[in-house]
C-alpha cells in the first residue's frame, strides 16, 4: 500500500474513534445532568423539548 493510503486510513480510523468517544462522553454528561438515559430518537412525540435539545 502507498503511504498516503495508509495515512488516510489511519486518519479515518482516528476520526471514527474520536466520534465514538465523544458520543459516549455526551451520553454520560446527559445522564449525570438529567438523571436518565438520553432519548434514542429526539423526534418521537413522547420526548419533551428539554430532553430533545439537551
mmCIF entry with sequence, helices, sheets and N, C-alpha, C, O atoms, coordinates in Angstrom:
data_MODEL
# 
_entry.id   MODEL 
# 
_entity.id                         1 
_entity.type                       polymer 
_entity.pdbx_number_of_molecules   1 
# 
_entity_poly.entity_id                      1 
_entity_poly.type                           'polypeptide(L)' 
_entity_poly.nstd_linkage                   no 
_entity_poly.nstd_monomer                   no 
_entity_poly.pdbx_seq_one_letter_code       
;(UNK)(UNK)(UNK)(UNK)(UNK)(UNK)(UNK)(UNK)(UNK)(UNK)(UNK)(UNK)(UNK)(UNK)(UNK)(UNK)
(UNK)(UNK)(UNK)(UNK)(UNK)(UNK)(UNK)(UNK)(UNK)(UNK)(UNK)(UNK)(UNK)(UNK)(UNK)(UNK)
(UNK)(UNK)(UNK)(UNK)(UNK)(UNK)(UNK)(UNK)(UNK)(UNK)(UNK)(UNK)(UNK)(UNK)(UNK)(UNK)
(UNK)(UNK)(UNK)(UNK)(UNK)(UNK)
;
_entity_poly.pdbx_seq_one_letter_code_can   XXXXXXXXXXXXXXXXXXXXXXXXXXXXXXXXXXXXXXXXXXXXXXXXXXXXXX 
_entity_poly.pdbx_strand_id                 A 
# 
loop_
_entity_poly_seq.entity_id 
_entity_poly_seq.num 
_entity_poly_seq.mon_id 
_entity_poly_seq.hetero 
1 1  UNK n 
1 2  UNK n 
1 3  UNK n 
1 4  UNK n 
1 5  UNK n 
1 6  UNK n 
1 7  UNK n 
1 8  UNK n 
1 9  UNK n 
1 10 UNK n 
1 11 UNK n 
1 12 UNK n 
1 13 UNK n 
1 14 UNK n 
1 15 UNK n 
1 16 UNK n 
1 17 UNK n 
1 18 UNK n 
1 19 UNK n 
1 20 UNK n 
1 21 UNK n 
1 22 UNK n 
1 23 UNK n 
1 24 UNK n 
1 25 UNK n 
1 26 UNK n 
1 27 UNK n 
1 28 UNK n 
1 29 UNK n 
1 30 UNK n 
1 31 UNK n 
1 32 UNK n 
1 33 UNK n 
1 34 UNK n 
1 35 UNK n 
1 36 UNK n 
1 37 UNK n 
1 38 UNK n 
1 39 UNK n 
1 40 UNK n 
1 41 UNK n 
1 42 UNK n 
1 43 UNK n 
1 44 UNK n 
1 45 UNK n 
1 46 UNK n 
1 47 UNK n 
1 48 UNK n 
1 49 UNK n 
1 50 UNK n 
1 51 UNK n 
1 52 UNK n 
1 53 UNK n 
1 54 UNK n 
# 
_struct_asym.id          A 
_struct_asym.entity_id   1 
# 
loop_
_struct_conf.conf_type_id 
_struct_conf.id 
_struct_conf.pdbx_PDB_helix_id 
_struct_conf.beg_label_comp_id 
_struct_conf.beg_label_asym_id 
_struct_conf.beg_label_seq_id 
_struct_conf.pdbx_beg_PDB_ins_code 
_struct_conf.end_label_comp_id 
_struct_conf.end_label_asym_id 
_struct_conf.end_label_seq_id 
_struct_conf.pdbx_end_PDB_ins_code 
_struct_conf.beg_auth_comp_id 
_struct_conf.beg_auth_asym_id 
_struct_conf.beg_auth_seq_id 
_struct_conf.end_auth_comp_id 
_struct_conf.end_auth_asym_id 
_struct_conf.end_auth_seq_id 
_struct_conf.pdbx_PDB_helix_class 
_struct_conf.details 
_struct_conf.pdbx_PDB_helix_length 
HELX_P HELX_P1 AA1 UNK A 3  ? UNK A 34 ? UNK A 3  UNK A 34 1 ? 32 
HELX_P HELX_P2 AA2 UNK A 49 ? UNK A 53 ? UNK A 49 UNK A 53 1 ? 5  
# 
_struct_conf_type.id          HELX_P 
_struct_conf_type.criteria    ? 
_struct_conf_type.reference   ? 
# 
loop_
_atom_site.group_PDB 
_atom_site.id 
_atom_site.type_symbol 
_atom_site.label_atom_id 
_atom_site.label_alt_id 
_atom_site.label_comp_id 
_atom_site.label_asym_id 
_atom_site.label_entity_id 
_atom_site.label_seq_id 
_atom_site.pdbx_PDB_ins_code 
_atom_site.Cartn_x 
_atom_site.Cartn_y 
_atom_site.Cartn_z 
_atom_site.occupancy 
_atom_site.B_iso_or_equiv 
_atom_site.pdbx_formal_charge 
_atom_site.auth_seq_id 
_atom_site.auth_comp_id 
_atom_site.auth_asym_id 
_atom_site.auth_atom_id 
_atom_site.pdbx_PDB_model_num 
ATOM 1   N N  . UNK A 1 1  ? 0.831   -1.189 0.000  1.00 0.00 ? 1  UNK A N  1 
ATOM 2   C CA . UNK A 1 1  ? 0.000   0.000  0.000  1.00 0.00 ? 1  UNK A CA 1 
ATOM 3   C C  . UNK A 1 1  ? 0.870   1.244  0.000  1.00 0.00 ? 1  UNK A C  1 
ATOM 4   O O  . UNK A 1 1  ? 1.985   1.259  0.520  1.00 0.00 ? 1  UNK A O  1 
ATOM 5   N N  . UNK A 1 2  ? 0.327   2.264  -0.591 1.00 0.00 ? 2  UNK A N  1 
ATOM 6   C CA . UNK A 1 2  ? 1.049   3.529  -0.593 1.00 0.00 ? 2  UNK A CA 1 
ATOM 7   C C  . UNK A 1 2  ? 0.970   4.178  0.781  1.00 0.00 ? 2  UNK A C  1 
ATOM 8   O O  . UNK A 1 2  ? 0.037   3.937  1.547  1.00 0.00 ? 2  UNK A O  1 
ATOM 9   N N  . UNK A 1 3  ? 1.941   4.984  1.068  1.00 0.00 ? 3  UNK A N  1 
ATOM 10  C CA . UNK A 1 3  ? 1.981   5.655  2.361  1.00 0.00 ? 3  UNK A CA 1 
ATOM 11  C C  . UNK A 1 3  ? 0.803   6.621  2.518  1.00 0.00 ? 3  UNK A C  1 
ATOM 12  O O  . UNK A 1 3  ? 0.258   6.754  3.614  1.00 0.00 ? 3  UNK A O  1 
ATOM 13  N N  . UNK A 1 4  ? 0.407   7.289  1.442  1.00 0.00 ? 4  UNK A N  1 
ATOM 14  C CA . UNK A 1 4  ? -0.733  8.207  1.510  1.00 0.00 ? 4  UNK A CA 1 
ATOM 15  C C  . UNK A 1 4  ? -2.011  7.463  1.871  1.00 0.00 ? 4  UNK A C  1 
ATOM 16  O O  . UNK A 1 4  ? -2.836  7.970  2.632  1.00 0.00 ? 4  UNK A O  1 
ATOM 17  N N  . UNK A 1 5  ? -2.173  6.264  1.326  1.00 0.00 ? 5  UNK A N  1 
ATOM 18  C CA . UNK A 1 5  ? -3.365  5.462  1.615  1.00 0.00 ? 5  UNK A CA 1 
ATOM 19  C C  . UNK A 1 5  ? -3.376  5.040  3.073  1.00 0.00 ? 5  UNK A C  1 
ATOM 20  O O  . UNK A 1 5  ? -4.424  5.070  3.719  1.00 0.00 ? 5  UNK A O  1 
ATOM 21  N N  . UNK A 1 6  ? -2.242  4.652  3.589  1.00 0.00 ? 6  UNK A N  1 
ATOM 22  C CA . UNK A 1 6  ? -2.156  4.263  4.992  1.00 0.00 ? 6  UNK A CA 1 
ATOM 23  C C  . UNK A 1 6  ? -2.497  5.420  5.923  1.00 0.00 ? 6  UNK A C  1 
ATOM 24  O O  . UNK A 1 6  ? -3.222  5.244  6.902  1.00 0.00 ? 6  UNK A O  1 
ATOM 25  N N  . UNK A 1 7  ? -1.972  6.605  5.612  1.00 0.00 ? 7  UNK A N  1 
ATOM 26  C CA . UNK A 1 7  ? -2.270  7.766  6.440  1.00 0.00 ? 7  UNK A CA 1 
ATOM 27  C C  . UNK A 1 7  ? -3.748  8.137  6.350  1.00 0.00 ? 7  UNK A C  1 
ATOM 28  O O  . UNK A 1 7  ? -4.348  8.564  7.336  1.00 0.00 ? 7  UNK A O  1 
ATOM 29  N N  . UNK A 1 8  ? -4.320  7.974  5.180  1.00 0.00 ? 8  UNK A N  1 
ATOM 30  C CA . UNK A 1 8  ? -5.746  8.249  5.015  1.00 0.00 ? 8  UNK A CA 1 
ATOM 31  C C  . UNK A 1 8  ? -6.582  7.280  5.851  1.00 0.00 ? 8  UNK A C  1 
ATOM 32  O O  . UNK A 1 8  ? -7.540  7.692  6.505  1.00 0.00 ? 8  UNK A O  1 
ATOM 33  N N  . UNK A 1 9  ? -6.228  6.017  5.832  1.00 0.00 ? 9  UNK A N  1 
ATOM 34  C CA . UNK A 1 9  ? -6.930  5.017  6.646  1.00 0.00 ? 9  UNK A CA 1 
ATOM 35  C C  . UNK A 1 9  ? -6.740  5.289  8.140  1.00 0.00 ? 9  UNK A C  1 
ATOM 36  O O  . UNK A 1 9  ? -7.685  5.173  8.920  1.00 0.00 ? 9  UNK A O  1 
ATOM 37  N N  . UNK A 1 10 ? -5.538  5.644  8.527  1.00 0.00 ? 10 UNK A N  1 
ATOM 38  C CA . UNK A 1 10 ? -5.269  5.943  9.937  1.00 0.00 ? 10 UNK A CA 1 
ATOM 39  C C  . UNK A 1 10 ? -6.060  7.171  10.388 1.00 0.00 ? 10 UNK A C  1 
ATOM 40  O O  . UNK A 1 10 ? -6.601  7.185  11.494 1.00 0.00 ? 10 UNK A O  1 
ATOM 41  N N  . UNK A 1 11 ? -6.131  8.183  9.557  1.00 0.00 ? 11 UNK A N  1 
ATOM 42  C CA . UNK A 1 11 ? -6.901  9.378  9.890  1.00 0.00 ? 11 UNK A CA 1 
ATOM 43  C C  . UNK A 1 11 ? -8.390  9.079  9.994  1.00 0.00 ? 11 UNK A C  1 
ATOM 44  O O  . UNK A 1 11 ? -9.071  9.592  10.882 1.00 0.00 ? 11 UNK A O  1 
ATOM 45  N N  . UNK A 1 12 ? -8.891  8.255  9.093  1.00 0.00 ? 12 UNK A N  1 
ATOM 46  C CA . UNK A 1 12 ? -10.304 7.881  9.143  1.00 0.00 ? 12 UNK A CA 1 
ATOM 47  C C  . UNK A 1 12 ? -10.613 7.081  10.400 1.00 0.00 ? 12 UNK A C  1 
ATOM 48  O O  . UNK A 1 12 ? -11.639 7.303  11.042 1.00 0.00 ? 12 UNK A O  1 
ATOM 49  N N  . UNK A 1 13 ? -9.740  6.162  10.749 1.00 0.00 ? 13 UNK A N  1 
ATOM 50  C CA . UNK A 1 13 ? -9.940  5.361  11.959 1.00 0.00 ? 13 UNK A CA 1 
ATOM 51  C C  . UNK A 1 13 ? -9.906  6.245  13.205 1.00 0.00 ? 13 UNK A C  1 
ATOM 52  O O  . UNK A 1 13 ? -10.688 6.044  14.134 1.00 0.00 ? 13 UNK A O  1 
ATOM 53  N N  . UNK A 1 14 ? -9.012  7.207  13.223 1.00 0.00 ? 14 UNK A N  1 
ATOM 54  C CA . UNK A 1 14 ? -8.925  8.121  14.363 1.00 0.00 ? 14 UNK A CA 1 
ATOM 55  C C  . UNK A 1 14 ? -10.189 8.973  14.466 1.00 0.00 ? 14 UNK A C  1 
ATOM 56  O O  . UNK A 1 14 ? -10.664 9.237  15.571 1.00 0.00 ? 14 UNK A O  1 
ATOM 57  N N  . UNK A 1 15 ? -10.735 9.403  13.338 1.00 0.00 ? 15 UNK A N  1 
ATOM 58  C CA . UNK A 1 15 ? -11.960 10.200 13.349 1.00 0.00 ? 15 UNK A CA 1 
ATOM 59  C C  . UNK A 1 15 ? -13.142 9.383  13.854 1.00 0.00 ? 15 UNK A C  1 
ATOM 60  O O  . UNK A 1 15 ? -13.966 9.887  14.617 1.00 0.00 ? 15 UNK A O  1 
ATOM 61  N N  . UNK A 1 16 ? -13.228 8.137  13.438 1.00 0.00 ? 16 UNK A N  1 
ATOM 62  C CA . UNK A 1 16 ? -14.315 7.272  13.903 1.00 0.00 ? 16 UNK A CA 1 
ATOM 63  C C  . UNK A 1 16 ? -14.193 7.036  15.408 1.00 0.00 ? 16 UNK A C  1 
ATOM 64  O O  . UNK A 1 16 ? -15.183 7.116  16.135 1.00 0.00 ? 16 UNK A O  1 
ATOM 65  N N  . UNK A 1 17 ? -12.995 6.749  15.864 1.00 0.00 ? 17 UNK A N  1 
ATOM 66  C CA . UNK A 1 17 ? -12.780 6.519  17.294 1.00 0.00 ? 17 UNK A CA 1 
ATOM 67  C C  . UNK A 1 17 ? -13.107 7.773  18.111 1.00 0.00 ? 17 UNK A C  1 
ATOM 68  O O  . UNK A 1 17 ? -13.718 7.679  19.176 1.00 0.00 ? 17 UNK A O  1 
ATOM 69  N N  . UNK A 1 18 ? -12.706 8.928  17.622 1.00 0.00 ? 18 UNK A N  1 
ATOM 70  C CA . UNK A 1 18 ? -12.978 10.177 18.331 1.00 0.00 ? 18 UNK A CA 1 
ATOM 71  C C  . UNK A 1 18 ? -14.476 10.460 18.394 1.00 0.00 ? 18 UNK A C  1 
ATOM 72  O O  . UNK A 1 18 ? -14.971 10.937 19.416 1.00 0.00 ? 18 UNK A O  1 
ATOM 73  N N  . UNK A 1 19 ? -15.197 10.175 17.324 1.00 0.00 ? 19 UNK A N  1 
ATOM 74  C CA . UNK A 1 19 ? -16.639 10.428 17.340 1.00 0.00 ? 19 UNK A CA 1 
ATOM 75  C C  . UNK A 1 19 ? -17.349 9.472  18.290 1.00 0.00 ? 19 UNK A C  1 
ATOM 76  O O  . UNK A 1 19 ? -18.317 9.861  18.944 1.00 0.00 ? 19 UNK A O  1 
ATOM 77  N N  . UNK A 1 20 ? -16.885 8.231  18.377 1.00 0.00 ? 20 UNK A N  1 
ATOM 78  C CA . UNK A 1 20 ? -17.479 7.274  19.308 1.00 0.00 ? 20 UNK A CA 1 
ATOM 79  C C  . UNK A 1 20 ? -17.231 7.703  20.753 1.00 0.00 ? 20 UNK A C  1 
ATOM 80  O O  . UNK A 1 20 ? -18.128 7.616  21.591 1.00 0.00 ? 20 UNK A O  1 
ATOM 81  N N  . UNK A 1 21 ? -16.029 8.161  21.040 1.00 0.00 ? 21 UNK A N  1 
ATOM 82  C CA . UNK A 1 21 ? -15.710 8.619  22.387 1.00 0.00 ? 21 UNK A CA 1 
ATOM 83  C C  . UNK A 1 21 ? -16.498 9.868  22.742 1.00 0.00 ? 21 UNK A C  1 
ATOM 84  O O  . UNK A 1 21 ? -16.942 10.013 23.881 1.00 0.00 ? 21 UNK A O  1 
ATOM 85  N N  . UNK A 1 22 ? -16.680 10.769 21.788 1.00 0.00 ? 22 UNK A N  1 
ATOM 86  C CA . UNK A 1 22 ? -17.448 11.987 22.036 1.00 0.00 ? 22 UNK A CA 1 
ATOM 87  C C  . UNK A 1 22 ? -18.910 11.652 22.314 1.00 0.00 ? 22 UNK A C  1 
ATOM 88  O O  . UNK A 1 22 ? -19.536 12.269 23.176 1.00 0.00 ? 22 UNK A O  1 
ATOM 89  N N  . UNK A 1 23 ? -19.452 10.686 21.592 1.00 0.00 ? 23 UNK A N  1 
ATOM 90  C CA . UNK A 1 23 ? -20.840 10.281 21.813 1.00 0.00 ? 23 UNK A CA 1 
ATOM 91  C C  . UNK A 1 23 ? -21.017 9.690  23.213 1.00 0.00 ? 23 UNK A C  1 
ATOM 92  O O  . UNK A 1 23 ? -21.984 10.003 23.908 1.00 0.00 ? 23 UNK A O  1 
ATOM 93  N N  . UNK A 1 24 ? -20.076 8.832  23.620 1.00 0.00 ? 24 UNK A N  1 
ATOM 94  C CA . UNK A 1 24 ? -20.150 8.239  24.958 1.00 0.00 ? 24 UNK A CA 1 
ATOM 95  C C  . UNK A 1 24 ? -20.030 9.311  26.034 1.00 0.00 ? 24 UNK A C  1 
ATOM 96  O O  . UNK A 1 24 ? -20.738 9.260  27.040 1.00 0.00 ? 24 UNK A O  1 
ATOM 97  N N  . UNK A 1 25 ? -19.149 10.271 25.834 1.00 0.00 ? 25 UNK A N  1 
ATOM 98  C CA . UNK A 1 25 ? -18.976 11.351 26.809 1.00 0.00 ? 25 UNK A CA 1 
ATOM 99  C C  . UNK A 1 25 ? -20.243 12.205 26.887 1.00 0.00 ? 25 UNK A C  1 
ATOM 100 O O  . UNK A 1 25 ? -20.645 12.613 27.977 1.00 0.00 ? 25 UNK A O  1 
ATOM 101 N N  . UNK A 1 26 ? -20.867 12.476 25.756 1.00 0.00 ? 26 UNK A N  1 
ATOM 102 C CA . UNK A 1 26 ? -22.099 13.264 25.752 1.00 0.00 ? 26 UNK A CA 1 
ATOM 103 C C  . UNK A 1 26 ? -23.224 12.502 26.446 1.00 0.00 ? 26 UNK A C  1 
ATOM 104 O O  . UNK A 1 26 ? -24.003 13.096 27.192 1.00 0.00 ? 26 UNK A O  1 
ATOM 105 N N  . UNK A 1 27 ? -23.317 11.210 26.212 1.00 0.00 ? 27 UNK A N  1 
ATOM 106 C CA . UNK A 1 27 ? -24.338 10.393 26.883 1.00 0.00 ? 27 UNK A CA 1 
ATOM 107 C C  . UNK A 1 27 ? -24.137 10.392 28.396 1.00 0.00 ? 27 UNK A C  1 
ATOM 108 O O  . UNK A 1 27 ? -25.102 10.514 29.151 1.00 0.00 ? 27 UNK A O  1 
ATOM 109 N N  . UNK A 1 28 ? -22.888 10.255 28.840 1.00 0.00 ? 28 UNK A N  1 
ATOM 110 C CA . UNK A 1 28 ? -22.609 10.254 30.280 1.00 0.00 ? 28 UNK A CA 1 
ATOM 111 C C  . UNK A 1 28 ? -22.903 11.616 30.903 1.00 0.00 ? 28 UNK A C  1 
ATOM 112 O O  . UNK A 1 28 ? -23.422 11.689 32.017 1.00 0.00 ? 28 UNK A O  1 
ATOM 113 N N  . UNK A 1 29 ? -22.578 12.683 30.199 1.00 0.00 ? 29 UNK A N  1 
ATOM 114 C CA . UNK A 1 29 ? -22.871 14.027 30.707 1.00 0.00 ? 29 UNK A CA 1 
ATOM 115 C C  . UNK A 1 29 ? -24.379 14.241 30.807 1.00 0.00 ? 29 UNK A C  1 
ATOM 116 O O  . UNK A 1 29 ? -24.857 14.832 31.775 1.00 0.00 ? 29 UNK A O  1 
ATOM 117 N N  . UNK A 1 30 ? -25.121 13.771 29.828 1.00 0.00 ? 30 UNK A N  1 
ATOM 118 C CA . UNK A 1 30 ? -26.584 13.887 29.863 1.00 0.00 ? 30 UNK A CA 1 
ATOM 119 C C  . UNK A 1 30 ? -27.145 13.106 31.044 1.00 0.00 ? 30 UNK A C  1 
ATOM 120 O O  . UNK A 1 30 ? -28.007 13.601 31.769 1.00 0.00 ? 30 UNK A O  1 
ATOM 121 N N  . UNK A 1 31 ? -26.653 11.884 31.234 1.00 0.00 ? 31 UNK A N  1 
ATOM 122 C CA . UNK A 1 31 ? -27.132 11.061 32.342 1.00 0.00 ? 31 UNK A CA 1 
ATOM 123 C C  . UNK A 1 31 ? -26.817 11.714 33.689 1.00 0.00 ? 31 UNK A C  1 
ATOM 124 O O  . UNK A 1 31 ? -27.638 11.673 34.605 1.00 0.00 ? 31 UNK A O  1 
ATOM 125 N N  . UNK A 1 32 ? -25.648 12.307 33.809 1.00 0.00 ? 32 UNK A N  1 
ATOM 126 C CA . UNK A 1 32 ? -25.265 12.955 35.060 1.00 0.00 ? 32 UNK A CA 1 
ATOM 127 C C  . UNK A 1 32 ? -26.134 14.180 35.328 1.00 0.00 ? 32 UNK A C  1 
ATOM 128 O O  . UNK A 1 32 ? -26.540 14.413 36.466 1.00 0.00 ? 32 UNK A O  1 
ATOM 129 N N  . UNK A 1 33 ? -26.421 14.962 34.294 1.00 0.00 ? 33 UNK A N  1 
ATOM 130 C CA . UNK A 1 33 ? -27.188 16.187 34.460 1.00 0.00 ? 33 UNK A CA 1 
ATOM 131 C C  . UNK A 1 33 ? -28.683 15.921 34.645 1.00 0.00 ? 33 UNK A C  1 
ATOM 132 O O  . UNK A 1 33 ? -29.312 16.500 35.531 1.00 0.00 ? 33 UNK A O  1 
ATOM 133 N N  . UNK A 1 34 ? -29.253 15.047 33.812 1.00 0.00 ? 34 UNK A N  1 
ATOM 134 C CA . UNK A 1 34 ? -30.701 14.834 33.814 1.00 0.00 ? 34 UNK A CA 1 
ATOM 135 C C  . UNK A 1 34 ? -31.101 13.680 34.732 1.00 0.00 ? 34 UNK A C  1 
ATOM 136 O O  . UNK A 1 34 ? -32.186 13.696 35.313 1.00 0.00 ? 34 UNK A O  1 
ATOM 137 N N  . UNK A 1 35 ? -30.243 12.694 34.865 1.00 0.00 ? 35 UNK A N  1 
ATOM 138 C CA . UNK A 1 35 ? -30.537 11.562 35.728 1.00 0.00 ? 35 UNK A CA 1 
ATOM 139 C C  . UNK A 1 35 ? -31.189 10.395 35.019 1.00 0.00 ? 35 UNK A C  1 
ATOM 140 O O  . UNK A 1 35 ? -31.629 9.452  35.677 1.00 0.00 ? 35 UNK A O  1 
ATOM 141 N N  . UNK A 1 36 ? -31.267 10.425 33.715 1.00 0.00 ? 36 UNK A N  1 
ATOM 142 C CA . UNK A 1 36 ? -31.821 9.310  32.944 1.00 0.00 ? 36 UNK A CA 1 
ATOM 143 C C  . UNK A 1 36 ? -31.075 9.206  31.620 1.00 0.00 ? 36 UNK A C  1 
ATOM 144 O O  . UNK A 1 36 ? -30.320 10.103 31.245 1.00 0.00 ? 36 UNK A O  1 
ATOM 145 N N  . UNK A 1 37 ? -31.293 8.117  30.932 1.00 0.00 ? 37 UNK A N  1 
ATOM 146 C CA . UNK A 1 37 ? -30.601 7.928  29.657 1.00 0.00 ? 37 UNK A CA 1 
ATOM 147 C C  . UNK A 1 37 ? -31.168 8.880  28.615 1.00 0.00 ? 37 UNK A C  1 
ATOM 148 O O  . UNK A 1 37 ? -32.356 9.199  28.653 1.00 0.00 ? 37 UNK A O  1 
ATOM 149 N N  . UNK A 1 38 ? -30.343 9.333  27.693 1.00 0.00 ? 38 UNK A N  1 
ATOM 150 C CA . UNK A 1 38 ? -30.825 10.248 26.661 1.00 0.00 ? 38 UNK A CA 1 
ATOM 151 C C  . UNK A 1 38 ? -31.770 9.518  25.701 1.00 0.00 ? 38 UNK A C  1 
ATOM 152 O O  . UNK A 1 38 ? -31.647 8.306  25.520 1.00 0.00 ? 38 UNK A O  1 
ATOM 153 N N  . UNK A 1 39 ? -32.703 10.237 25.090 1.00 0.00 ? 39 UNK A N  1 
ATOM 154 C CA . UNK A 1 39 ? -33.615 9.602  24.156 1.00 0.00 ? 39 UNK A CA 1 
ATOM 155 C C  . UNK A 1 39 ? -32.868 9.133  22.905 1.00 0.00 ? 39 UNK A C  1 
ATOM 156 O O  . UNK A 1 39 ? -31.968 9.810  22.410 1.00 0.00 ? 39 UNK A O  1 
ATOM 157 N N  . UNK A 1 40 ? -33.262 7.962  22.410 1.00 0.00 ? 40 UNK A N  1 
ATOM 158 C CA . UNK A 1 40 ? -32.629 7.432  21.191 1.00 0.00 ? 40 UNK A CA 1 
ATOM 159 C C  . UNK A 1 40 ? -33.005 8.273  19.977 1.00 0.00 ? 40 UNK A C  1 
ATOM 160 O O  . UNK A 1 40 ? -32.160 8.570  19.132 1.00 0.00 ? 40 UNK A O  1 
ATOM 161 N N  . UNK A 1 41 ? -34.278 8.655  19.895 1.00 0.00 ? 41 UNK A N  1 
ATOM 162 C CA . UNK A 1 41 ? -34.759 9.452  18.774 1.00 0.00 ? 41 UNK A CA 1 
ATOM 163 C C  . UNK A 1 41 ? -35.486 10.676 19.328 1.00 0.00 ? 41 UNK A C  1 
ATOM 164 O O  . UNK A 1 41 ? -36.624 10.550 19.778 1.00 0.00 ? 41 UNK A O  1 
ATOM 165 N N  . UNK A 1 42 ? -34.863 11.855 19.309 1.00 0.00 ? 42 UNK A N  1 
ATOM 166 C CA . UNK A 1 42 ? -35.496 13.043 19.873 1.00 0.00 ? 42 UNK A CA 1 
ATOM 167 C C  . UNK A 1 42 ? -36.717 13.505 19.083 1.00 0.00 ? 42 UNK A C  1 
ATOM 168 O O  . UNK A 1 42 ? -37.436 14.396 19.537 1.00 0.00 ? 42 UNK A O  1 
ATOM 169 N N  . UNK A 1 43 ? -36.966 12.924 17.920 1.00 0.00 ? 43 UNK A N  1 
ATOM 170 C CA . UNK A 1 43 ? -38.097 13.315 17.089 1.00 0.00 ? 43 UNK A CA 1 
ATOM 171 C C  . UNK A 1 43 ? -39.396 12.611 17.492 1.00 0.00 ? 43 UNK A C  1 
ATOM 172 O O  . UNK A 1 43 ? -40.461 12.956 16.979 1.00 0.00 ? 43 UNK A O  1 
ATOM 173 N N  . UNK A 1 44 ? -39.329 11.644 18.391 1.00 0.00 ? 44 UNK A N  1 
ATOM 174 C CA . UNK A 1 44 ? -40.524 10.918 18.811 1.00 0.00 ? 44 UNK A CA 1 
ATOM 175 C C  . UNK A 1 44 ? -41.460 11.850 19.588 1.00 0.00 ? 44 UNK A C  1 
ATOM 176 O O  . UNK A 1 44 ? -40.994 12.760 20.274 1.00 0.00 ? 44 UNK A O  1 
ATOM 177 N N  . UNK A 1 45 ? -42.762 11.631 19.488 1.00 0.00 ? 45 UNK A N  1 
ATOM 178 C CA . UNK A 1 45 ? -43.720 12.536 20.126 1.00 0.00 ? 45 UNK A CA 1 
ATOM 179 C C  . UNK A 1 45 ? -43.675 12.544 21.657 1.00 0.00 ? 45 UNK A C  1 
ATOM 180 O O  . UNK A 1 45 ? -44.046 13.546 22.268 1.00 0.00 ? 45 UNK A O  1 
ATOM 181 N N  . UNK A 1 46 ? -43.237 11.468 22.286 1.00 0.00 ? 46 UNK A N  1 
ATOM 182 C CA . UNK A 1 46 ? -43.229 11.432 23.747 1.00 0.00 ? 46 UNK A CA 1 
ATOM 183 C C  . UNK A 1 46 ? -41.981 12.064 24.369 1.00 0.00 ? 46 UNK A C  1 
ATOM 184 O O  . UNK A 1 46 ? -41.843 12.075 25.592 1.00 0.00 ? 46 UNK A O  1 
ATOM 185 N N  . UNK A 1 47 ? -41.087 12.580 23.556 1.00 0.00 ? 47 UNK A N  1 
ATOM 186 C CA . UNK A 1 47 ? -39.873 13.244 24.051 1.00 0.00 ? 47 UNK A CA 1 
ATOM 187 C C  . UNK A 1 47 ? -40.161 14.732 24.226 1.00 0.00 ? 47 UNK A C  1 
ATOM 188 O O  . UNK A 1 47 ? -40.626 15.403 23.304 1.00 0.00 ? 47 UNK A O  1 
ATOM 189 N N  . UNK A 1 48 ? -39.878 15.234 25.426 1.00 0.00 ? 48 UNK A N  1 
ATOM 190 C CA . UNK A 1 48 ? -40.099 16.650 25.703 1.00 0.00 ? 48 UNK A CA 1 
ATOM 191 C C  . UNK A 1 48 ? -39.034 17.502 25.024 1.00 0.00 ? 48 UNK A C  1 
ATOM 192 O O  . UNK A 1 48 ? -37.950 17.015 24.703 1.00 0.00 ? 48 UNK A O  1 
ATOM 193 N N  . UNK A 1 49 ? -39.350 18.775 24.808 1.00 0.00 ? 49 UNK A N  1 
ATOM 194 C CA . UNK A 1 49 ? -38.413 19.682 24.142 1.00 0.00 ? 49 UNK A CA 1 
ATOM 195 C C  . UNK A 1 49 ? -37.095 19.787 24.888 1.00 0.00 ? 49 UNK A C  1 
ATOM 196 O O  . UNK A 1 49 ? -36.027 19.803 24.275 1.00 0.00 ? 49 UNK A O  1 
ATOM 197 N N  . UNK A 1 50 ? -37.169 19.859 26.210 1.00 0.00 ? 50 UNK A N  1 
ATOM 198 C CA . UNK A 1 50 ? -35.941 19.996 27.011 1.00 0.00 ? 50 UNK A CA 1 
ATOM 199 C C  . UNK A 1 50 ? -35.023 18.803 26.783 1.00 0.00 ? 50 UNK A C  1 
ATOM 200 O O  . UNK A 1 50 ? -33.810 18.964 26.651 1.00 0.00 ? 50 UNK A O  1 
ATOM 201 N N  . UNK A 1 51 ? -35.600 17.609 26.737 1.00 0.00 ? 51 UNK A N  1 
ATOM 202 C CA . UNK A 1 51 ? -34.788 16.408 26.519 1.00 0.00 ? 51 UNK A CA 1 
ATOM 203 C C  . UNK A 1 51 ? -34.210 16.404 25.108 1.00 0.00 ? 51 UNK A C  1 
ATOM 204 O O  . UNK A 1 51 ? -33.058 16.015 24.914 1.00 0.00 ? 51 UNK A O  1 
ATOM 205 N N  . UNK A 1 52 ? -34.982 16.827 24.135 1.00 0.00 ? 52 UNK A N  1 
ATOM 206 C CA . UNK A 1 52 ? -34.528 16.822 22.744 1.00 0.00 ? 52 UNK A CA 1 
ATOM 207 C C  . UNK A 1 52 ? -33.393 17.817 22.516 1.00 0.00 ? 52 UNK A C  1 
ATOM 208 O O  . UNK A 1 52 ? -32.482 17.557 21.729 1.00 0.00 ? 52 UNK A O  1 
ATOM 209 N N  . UNK A 1 53 ? -33.450 18.955 23.206 1.00 0.00 ? 53 UNK A N  1 
ATOM 210 C CA . UNK A 1 53 ? -32.430 19.987 22.989 1.00 0.00 ? 53 UNK A CA 1 
ATOM 211 C C  . UNK A 1 53 ? -31.138 19.698 23.746 1.00 0.00 ? 53 UNK A C  1 
ATOM 212 O O  . UNK A 1 53 ? -30.071 20.158 23.340 1.00 0.00 ? 53 UNK A O  1 
ATOM 213 N N  . UNK A 1 54 ? -31.218 18.948 24.830 1.00 0.00 ? 54 UNK A N  1 
ATOM 214 C CA . UNK A 1 54 ? -30.014 18.624 25.571 1.00 0.00 ? 54 UNK A CA 1 
ATOM 215 C C  . UNK A 1 54 ? -29.342 17.502 24.879 1.00 0.00 ? 54 UNK A C  1 
ATOM 216 O O  . UNK A 1 54 ? -28.288 17.045 25.322 1.00 0.00 ? 54 UNK A O  1 
# 
